[in-house]
């Protein structure tokens, strides 16, 4: 039985169909069916009618109903009565909780100004109403500090939008027509399982599957060919492919002439950056680089799926720029099943200006980056005369997921910091809260799930009442808006009214669709072409200013895409972007920082876990059994040098912090590299992976550098 077969649950549902959508931070956005009896969620199953997700659910949510009724679920508002971080709370009423919050915020605004309050959220819920942007309008009206949330994909977005514009690119379903598939820095088996099913179907039809990843992931093990560059060197590989394509006449000259800008400049720029040059940087054999380049040019249609891990180092943006240029050079866009996939969400007709209301933001409001939360709370990179005095956290758990964990904890331990947490459980971050608010879960609220990995709208029906006194996120902010005296109509909209207003139902992509249609059917494919005929850039038509693929950028500035910074456009990073794609070395490597490497000689890769979704499910026993304890994959040569044996307890550390895990000696990692997955809760472990992670930002989109860190490992 394959992993795919093991992890999918196929079943029919005979009772009334109650439609759901997986709310988690995953490109697949599974369509679900809820089964309910006597206001209780009995089971959650995949909707077999959905063409993309095909009735399947991954290991994370196959028993999703159990999470709703977990014995540790937060059911009532609480206030802190003990020391921060010790999970000592006392139950209070909603009135007391809301009054405490509103009175405290009004007092802080009076003394320090509204920017003393920081909203902090991410994709713990992907819903349009209750997710990432669900409270942006509230905090923008409040005048709070704007939080720039760049955990995942934001550097990729900057590179993508600058090169090809807001296009969905290659439809994930169209890979069934690809003859050659490159999965670049994406562990699809664990994080994009439904697309992996399509890739497997294409493979049965004869497609070759190549995985480019710095270690042998579950996906790499099932590929026809695994290529393993050193961490942070994918950009050198991509640039050398461009060099080999151009210098060996492997490009589509007609497509280049008609549908690109900057080819001549690019040709001059990449001279000397050939496979021999890249081999010394990446560790990949010269002949393998040449072979990959040749096959990408000739095995059409070629489909390239890039993962968010591709951006997670200093030069991540430039890496993605280079990779995104390749399909235009080879003419892959001309074919059904050819091109490249980043985030299909760009063709979804969401009205982010309505959701976020950037017009409510007072002029001059400052911006801070979520990845650097620890620095912000400690006053390191903000005006010390304007400190952060309160933070509200929802849909996020920065103690495990953000960088520089030790600084975050010191910041959260401040007695003068008023922390509000809306949560399902008392997570690592919530344990430091002054006020805890119980939030509803998926089956307990109406929403539409933002699908960033396919071209379907996915509806989520409220089918049960929340347990205890839990309420949906949006209801929390409606109540707070009333307490704060906000009178904008938007703060009175029901969840259904939000969905009516948050989607551009008149857009061509929504022709024939409506909220009522979704309520009756559960999902709908956008009218953006059929998977069997879609070739959106066969004749160019890129949604760029020129209508062409921009191989060269002119007068471009670094930016973070609007939805990731509350649609606020002031105080963008603003640095000049290089006009042409290139290799930008990592911050931390033997080559770029030899002195640091003497002290900390190992590169660490920290991919997402197989059984957790970010930090969700890391408190559930069945998922912990699947995921196992915190591990440290290490090559046998590195282990031998440190007298480490398999299953030894080890400590991983650098100047920023440390965590502990169990050594797994493996040939899945090359010498000089260790691998530990993210998501484990600190309260159940000695530190977590992000204790060692740098808060340095990548070259584009203020993206993270989770895979750009040097460490040492010692036996305990």
N, C-alpha and C positions, 0 to 999 in steps of 0.2 A: 504494500500500500504506500503511495507517495505521500509526502508531506501535505500536498494540496488536498488529497482525499481525506487524510487524517483530520485536517483542520476545518473542513467544511461540513456543515450539518444540513442535509437536504431533507425537507419534510413538507408535507402539505398541511394546511390548516383548515379544519372543517367548520370551525365556528366563525362568527362574524369577523370580517377583516377590519382590524384597527391598524392604521398605517403608522409606521415609525421610520425614523432615520437615525442611524448611529451618530451621536453628537461629538464623537471624539476626533482628535487632531490627526486625521488620516486621509490620504487622498481618495481612498475607495468610497467613502460615504455610503455605507451599505443601506439598502432599502430593507426595512423590517416589517414584520407582522407581529402585533401584540395580541396575546390571548388573555382575556380578563374574565374573572368570575367573582361576583360579589365585591366589586371595587378592589380586587386584588389582582396584581399582575402574576399570571400563572406561568407563562412562558414567553420567550422572545425568539422568533425564528426569522430567517432570511426570506425575503419576498421572492419566490421563484419566477415571478413575471418580469422582474427587472433584467433587461438585456445585459447590463454590465456586471452587476453583482450576483445575478443568477441564483438567488436563494441561499447563498453562502454567508456564513459568519465566521470571523477569525477566532482564534483561541481566546482572545481578549474578551469578547462579548457573547460567546456562544451560550453562556448562562447569565446574561445581563440582568435578568430578574433578581438574581441573588444579591446583586449589588444594591438594588433598591431596598432590600430588607436585611442588610447586613446589621449585625447586633451593635456595631460601633457607630452606626449612622447618627449624625447630629440632627436632633428632632426639635429642639427648642432654642430660643435665644439664651445666651449666657453672658455673664460678666466675669472678668478675672478676679480672683480673690487671693491668689498666691503669687509666687515669683514667676516672672515671665519665662516661658519655655517649659514649665513644669506641669502643664495641663491641669491646673487647679482652677476650676470654674464653678460658678453658682448659677442655677437657672433663674431667669428673669422673664418678665412679660415683653411682648413686642412693644408695647407703649413705652416701657422703661428703656428698652434698647434704642428705639428711634429717638426718644427725647434726649437720651444721653449723647447720642451721636450728633444730633442737630445742635444741641446746646454747646457741645464741645467745639464743633466746627464754627459756629457763629462767634464764639469766644476767640478762637484762633485767628479767624479772619479779622476780627476787630484789632487784635494785638499784632499779628504778623503779616496779615494780608492773605488773600485766597491761595496764593502760590505756595503757602506753607502746607497745603494738602496735596497729596500725590495719589492719583488712581493707578492701580497696578493690576493688569489682567493679561490673559493670553487665551490660548485655544483649548482650555479645559472643557469648553463647550463651543462648538462651531456654529451654533444657531445664529441666524440673522437677528433675532430678537433678544436672546439671552446670552449671546456669545461675546466675542472679542470687542465688538463696537457697541454692544447693547447699552452701555452706560455713558458713552462718549458725550451725548447731548447733555446729560445731567452735569457731568464734570466740566464741560465747556461752558455751560451756563454759570456754574459755580465760580469759574475763573481759576480753577486749580492748575497746578503745573501740568503741562502736557507730557504724557509718557510715551516715549518712542519705543515701540515693542518689536525688537528685531531679532528674535530668537531663531528664526528658521525661514530661509528663503528670501530675505529682504535684499541681500546682495545679488542674488540670482535675479530678483525682480528688476533691480536697477540695470543690470547688464542686459537682460532680455528686452525690457521696454526700450532701451537705448538702441538696440540692434534691430529688432523686428517689430517693435510696437506691441500694443495690447491685443495680441492674437492668441487664440487657444493653441495654435500650431497644429501639430499632428494629433488627431483624435486618438486617444488611447485604444478605442475599439478598432481603429483602422490598422493596428499592428498585425491583425490577422492576414493582411495582404503584404506584409513586409517579407522580404527574402533574407534580409540581414538585419539583425537587431543588436544594438549596442546599449547595454544598461550601464550607465556611468555613475558610480558612487551612489547606488541605490540598492538596498537589500530587499528586493521586492517580495521575497518569500515571507519576510517578517513585517514589512511596512507598506506593501502595495500588492497584496495577495491576489486581488481580482484582476489586476493588469497582468500579473504573472500567469494566471490561467489563460489569458489571451495569447501571451508569449508562448506558452506551452502548446497551444493549439496551432500557432504559426509554425512552431518547431516540427510538429507532426506533419505539416505540409511541406517541410523541407527547409525552413528558415534556419540559418545559423545564428546562434545566440552567443554574444561576446559580453562578458562582464569585466568592467574595469573598476577595480577596488583594491585598496592597499592591504587588505587581508582576505582570506578565503572565507567569505560569509556563506550563509546557507544558500544564497542565490548563486554565488560564484561556484559552489560545489556542483550545481546542476547545469552549469553553462557548458557549451562546447569548447570555450576557450576563456581562460581567466588570465587577465593581464594585471600585474600588481606593481604600480608605481610607488615610490617612496611617498609617505604622507606629505601633502602640500605641493607636490610636483606635477600634478595633472596638467597644469597650465603649460609646462614645458612640453609634455606629450602632445597636447592639442596644437601648439604653435609649430612643432616639428611635423605634424600631420599636414598642416597648411603648407609648410615649406615643401614637403615631398609631393603634395598634390600639384602645386604650382610649377615646381621645377622639373617635374616629370610629365607635364602635359596631361595630367589626370583630371583636369577641371572641365566644366561645361561652359565653354567660352560664350556660347549664345545666351545662356541664362545669365551669366555674369554681366554681359554687355547690356542686356535689356533690363535686368531687375536688381542690380546692385550699384552701390556707390563706393568708390575708393579702392578698386582693385589694383590699380597701378601703384598706389601708395603702399598698399599692403604687400604687394610683391617685393617692392624694394625693402620694406621694413623687415621681412622675415629672412632675408638672405643671411646665410651663416648659421641659422637656427635649424639645422638639419637633424636627421635621426641620430647621427653621431654625437652631435651636441646634446640632444635630449637624453641619449642613453647614459651619459655621464651624470646627469642630474637625477634622472628617474630610476636608474638601475634596470631598465628594460632593455633587452637585447636589441641591437640595431636592426637586425633582420625582422624581428617581430614588429617594430614600428613601421618598417617599410611594407610588410605584409598587411598590417592593419590598414594603412593608408590606401594601398592598392585595392583591397576588398571593399572599403568604404566607397571608393570611386566607382567600382565596377559591378558590385552585387546588388544593383537596384531592384526594387525600392529598399532603401536603407532607412530604418527608423531608429532614432537616438532618444533614449529616455534618461534625462539627467535627474539625479537626486539632490536633495538639499545639502547632503554632506559635501558636495562638490565646492561649496562656497566657504567651508568652515576653516579657513586659514587666511593668512594675510592677503594673498593674491587671489582670493576666491572669485571676486567679481571679474577680474581680467581672465581668469580661467574660463568662466562661463561665457564671456564675450567671445573668446576664441572658439569654443565648442559650438556656440550658436551660429558662427559664421560658416561652419563646414557644410551644412546642407545647401546653402546658396552657391558655394564654390563647386560642388559636385552636381548640382541640379536635382538633388533628391526631392525638392519640393514639387517637381513636375508630376510625381507619381502618387497614386493612392497607396497609402502605407509608407510614404517617404517624408522625411523632414525630422523634426525634433519636437519633443514635448517637455514643457516646463510646467506651468500652471494653467490648465484649461479655463480657470475661473475668469480670465480676462474677457471672455465673451458672454459671461453671465450678466444679465441686465439689472444689477443691484444699484440702488440709488444711495450711495454712501454719503452724499451731501445731506440727504434727508435723515439718514440714520445718525450721523455724527454731529450735524449742525455746527460746522466750523465757523459760521457767521456769528455764533454766540461767544466765541473766544475773545476776551479783551485784547486789544492791541499790545504787543510787546510781551505777551505771556511766554515764560521760559519753557524750554524743553529739556528733559533729562532722558537718558537711555536706560531701559529696563535691565540690560545686561550688567550695567554698572551700579546697580542698586546699593551694594555695600558702600561704595565710594560716596554715593549721594547721601545716604543716611549718616555717614560719618563726616559729611561736609567737605570732602576732599576736592570735588570738582564742581562745586556750586558756590555762589556768593554766601559766605559764612554769616553775613548779616540777614540773610533770607533763608533760614534753615527749613528743612522738611520737619514739620511737627506732628503730622498725622498722615497715615497711609490707609487706603482701603484696598484690600486684596480680594479678588474673586476670579474664578476660572484660572488660577495660577498657584504655583507652589514654589516660589523662588529659592527657598532654602535648599531644595534639591536640584532645581532646574537652571538657576542663574549662576553666573560665574563668581569666583572669589567668595566662596561660602562663608569663610571665617569672618570676613568684613560684614557680610549681611547679618550674621548672628549678633555681632557686636552692635550693629545698628538697631536691630530689633530689640535688644536688651535695654536700650535707652529707656529710663523711667519717664522721660518727658515726651516720648513718642507714643501717640495715641493710635493704635492699630485696630482697624475693623476688618474682620474676615467673614465673608459669606462662603460657606463651605458645605460639603456633604459629610466630611469627617474632620476630626481634629488632626490635620496634617502637620508636617514639620513647621510650616509657616504659621498655621492657625494656632499652634500651641503658644505663640507669643502674643496673641490678640488680647486686647482689652475688652472688646465686644465680639462675640461670635453670633453669626446669623445663620440659621438653617436654610439651605437652598434646596429647591426641588430638583429632581432628576428627570431624565429624558421622557419617560412615559407619563410624567405628571404635569407636562406643560406643552402648549401649542408652539410650534416653531417651524421654520424651514431651515434645513441644514445646508450651510455653505459648502458646496462641493468643489474642492480645488483640484480634484483628480479625474473628473469626467464631465460630460456635457448634459447632465440631468439635474433638474430641480427635484429635491427630495423633501417631502412633507412629513412632519412629525405631529401626530394627533395627541392631544391630551386625552388619555383614556382612563386614568385613575386619579384620585385625589392624593396629594402628598401626605405622607404620614406625619403624625404629631402636628407641629405648627410650622413646618417647612413651607416656603412659598417660592415661586419662580424669581429668578434674578430681576427680571423687568418689574415685577411687582414690588420688590424691595426698593428699586429706584423710583417707582411711582410714589411710594409712601414717603421716601426721603425728600422728593421734590415738593410734596405737599407740606412737609414739615419746614422746608427751607423757604416756602412762600413763592415758589416758581409758578407762574401763571400761563406759560406757553401751552397751547392745546396739545402738543406732542406728549406732554407729561401726563395726559389723561387718556391717551389711546389704549384700548385693550390690545392684547397680543395679536388678535386677528386684524384689528385696524392697523397695527404696525406692519403686518405682512402685506396688507393692501397698499400701504404707502412706501414700503421699503423696496419694492420690486417695480420696475418699469414695465407694467403689463401691456403697454402700448408699443413696446419695442418690437422690431421685426422678429427678434429671436423668440418672442412670446406670442407670435401670431397663433390664434386658436387656443391659447392657454389662459387660465385664470386661476385665482385662488380656489374657487369652487371646484374647478376641474381637478386640482391637486387633492382637495379634500375627498373627492370621489374616487380617485385613482392612485393616490399615494406618491406618484412620481410622474415626470414628463421629460422627454428629451427636448432640448431647445431646438428651434428651427435654424440650425447653423450648418446644414448639410448632413447627408447620410454617411455612415461609416464606410459603406461600400462604394461611394462615389466622391467623397470629400477629398479634395486636394486644394486647400484654400489659397495656396500661393503658386499654383501652376503657372499663372501668368503674372506673377509678382503680387500686386495688390496688398502689399504690406501696410498695416495701419501706422506708418511713420509719416513724417511731414512730406517726404519725397515720394512715398509710395513704394520705396525700394528697401532692400536689406542694407543696412548701414555698416559696411565693412570699415568705414572711417567715420569718426564722430568729429564734428566741428563745433567748437566753443561749448562743449557739453560740461555740465556741472554734476557733481555727486549729489544724490538725493535719496530719500527714503520714500517709497510709495505711500500715498496718502492714507489708505486704510490702516496702516501700521503706526500712524502718529496722529490719530483722531482727525484726519483730513486737514491738518494744520500745515500751512506752507511756509511759515516764517521759521527762521533759524534752521534751515536745511543745512546739511554738512557743507555743501557749496564749493568744495575743492574742484579744481579743474580735473576732468577725467582725461586720461591719455587718449589721443585720437585713434590709436590703433591697438588691437589686442596684442598682449605680450605676456611673458612669464614674469610673475612677481614672486620672489622666494618667500618662504615662511619667515615669521619672526624668530622662531625657536627651532634651530636645527644645527647639526654639527658644522654645516657649511656657513651658515649666516651668523651663528653665535657660538664659536668654538669654546670660549671660556666657560659659558654656561653649560655647554655639553660635557665638559670635563667633570663637572659637578653632577649633572643630571643627563646621562648619556642616552636615555631611551625616549623615543617618540611614543606618545599615547594616542590611541584612537578610541573615541567614546561614542559608539553608535547607539541607536535606540534599541531598547530591549524587545525580545520576541513576545513576551507575555504581558508586558506593561504597556500602557499608552502614556508616554512621558512619565509622570509619577502616578498616574491613575492605576489602580489595581495592585500596587505594591504593598497594600495592607490586607490583601485577600489571600487566604491560605492556599486555595487551589491554583491561583496564578503563581504564587511563590514556588509551589511544587514544580510547575512547568518551567519556570524561569531558573530555578535553583538559587543558591546563595550568591552573593556578590563574588564574581570570579575575576581573575587576572590571567588572561591568555598570554603566555610567554614562550618564546622559542627555546628549544632545549639547550642551545649554546649559551644564551643569556642566562638561563636557569643554572647551568653548570658553573658558570663564572661566579655565581652568587650563592652556590651551595644550596640551591632551592630544588626540592623534590616535588613531584606531583602531589597535590592536595595539601601542601604546606600552607600555613597561614603566613601571609606576607603583608607588608606595609608599602604603599606607594606614596611618594612624597616629593615635594619641591619647596621652594621658599614660600609659596602661597598657602600650603596646608598639606593634609594627608588623608588617606583613607585606608581601610584594611579589607582584605579579600582572601580568597583561596586560590592558590596558583594552579593553573591548568597548563601543563607543558604540552605544546601543540605545534605541529608543522603548519597550522593554518595561518600563523604569523611568521614573518621573516625576522631574521636577527635584527636587533635594534628597535623593535616595535613591541608594544604590549597593547592589549585590547581589553577594555572593561566597559560594560554597557551602563547607560544612564537609567535613572528612574527609581532606584532603591531609596527608601525613606531613611533619613538619618537617625530617627528615634529607634530604629530596629538594627542599626549598623554602626560600626565605628567609622564615622565620616562617610562621605559620598564622593563620587568621582569629581564633581565640580568643586570640591575643596582644592583641587590642584589647577583648575581652569583659569586662564587669564581673562581679564576684562578688556584686553585690547580688541579693537574693532578692525574688521577687514577693510579692504581698499574701496569697496562700494557698498552703499546701502546700510552702512554701520552694522554690517553683519557680524556674527560671532566668530570666534577663532577656537572652537572646541577641539579641533584636531591639529592645533598649532601650539603644543605644549611639550616641554621636556620634563622628564621625571626620573627618579631612581626607585628601585625596588629592593627591599631587604627582607630576609627571612625573620620571622618573629619567634 
